[in-house]
Amino acid sequence: MTFKLKIGTKVTDEELINSNTTIKDLLDKLNISSESVVTKKNGNIVVEDEIINDNDEIQLIRIIYGG
């Protein structure tokens, strides 16, 4: 079971860790803080406990801080 992962302009096909893989599991695997990205699943903004399903499209949008 796979899903499409978009980070910036990079798009990859990724394997699901298991059938209950969440956005948090993905962020932990990628060593990305949930506070530094907005996550979209199939075009909709989701929270980190959202489960990733086969053929989903997950997009990670980095939050830019500044002042």
C-alpha positions as CSV (number, residue, x, y, z in Angstrom):
1,M,0.0,0.0,0.0
2,T,1.4,3.3,-1.0
3,F,0.6,7.0,-0.9
4,K,2.0,10.1,-2.7
5,L,4.0,12.5,-0.6
6,K,4.6,16.1,-1.7
7,I,7.1,18.3,0.1
8,G,7.7,21.6,-1.8
9,T,8.3,20.6,-5.4
10,K,9.4,17.1,-4.6
11,V,6.9,14.3,-5.1
12,T,7.5,10.7,-4.1
13,D,5.6,7.5,-3.7
14,E,5.9,6.2,-0.2
15,E,5.0,2.8,1.5
16,L,2.6,2.9,4.4
17,I,4.2,1.7,7.6
18,N,1.0,-0.2,8.5
19,S,-2.8,0.1,8.0
20,N,-3.0,2.6,11.0
21,T,-0.3,5.0,9.9
22,T,-1.1,8.5,10.9
23,I,0.3,11.9,9.8
24,K,2.2,12.0,13.2
25,D,3.8,8.6,12.3
26,L,4.9,10.1,9.0
27,L,6.2,13.3,10.5
28,D,8.2,11.3,13.1
29,K,9.7,9.1,10.4
30,L,10.7,12.2,8.5
31,N,12.0,13.9,11.6
32,I,9.7,16.9,11.0
33,S,8.0,18.8,13.8
34,S,4.2,19.1,13.4
35,E,4.6,22.7,14.5
36,S,6.7,23.5,11.4
37,V,4.3,22.3,8.7
38,V,0.7,22.4,7.6
39,T,-0.5,19.0,6.4
40,K,-3.0,18.4,3.6
41,K,-4.6,15.0,2.8
42,N,-6.2,14.9,-0.6
43,G,-6.4,18.7,-0.7
44,N,-7.9,19.2,2.8
45,I,-6.0,20.4,5.8
46,V,-5.9,17.6,8.5
47,V,-4.6,17.1,12.0
48,E,-1.7,14.9,12.9
49,D,-3.9,12.0,14.1
50,E,-5.5,11.6,10.7
51,I,-4.9,8.1,9.2
52,I,-3.2,7.8,5.9
53,N,-4.9,5.4,3.5
54,D,-3.8,3.6,0.3
55,N,-3.5,6.0,-2.7
56,D,-3.9,9.2,-0.5
57,E,-2.0,12.3,-1.5
58,I,-0.2,13.9,1.5
59,Q,1.2,17.4,1.1
60,L,3.5,19.0,3.7
61,I,3.7,22.8,3.5
62,R,6.5,24.3,5.5
63,I,5.5,27.3,7.7
64,I,7.8,30.2,7.3
65,Y,8.6,32.2,10.4
66,G,9.9,35.7,10.4
67,G,9.7,39.1,12.0
